[in-house]
């Protein structure tokens, strides 16, 4: 393979050390920006760039302490979150029941259970009538209401216990950072 770039000039090595290129030109008065004449001060109002300046953005950090959790606000937030969780539970149960019914799970398992529990004088256990959609949704709704009450009460009790323990140990310390 041949080199088509032509003749490349060879670098000339001199007796002086290598000086890398600088981002800012050297000021007239010298490397420190001061005039070389004796008795003269620095130029006022002229800002010289620092050569060792950081190129990464500065991150501000703050150390904060959670000294108290207001039980009333904890109760309101936990109530709303547990209501949302209850609604999601009811919707998930309804969707799961519909998918299982469309796949024929209830009829297949119901037929097997009916054969296993049936006797010669009567039919066996009817799974499809026992696991009907209204009955499943009623049971899921009762569980969701119990969950709302328990979650709200436990979160509020947890706020009271946190306030008591924070009085002894000072609370939880958090370090928050802000990117610029």
Buried (B, 14 or more C-beta within 10 A) or exposed (E): EEEEEEEEEEEEEEEEEEEEEEEEEEBEBEEEBBBEEEEEEEBEEEEEEEEEEEEEEEEEEEEEEEEEBEBEEBBBEBBEBBBEBBEEBBEEBBEEBEEEBEEEBBEEBBBEBBEEEEEEEEEBEEBBEEBBEEEBBEEBBEBBEEBBEEBBBEBBEBBEEBBEEBEEEEBEEEEEEEEE
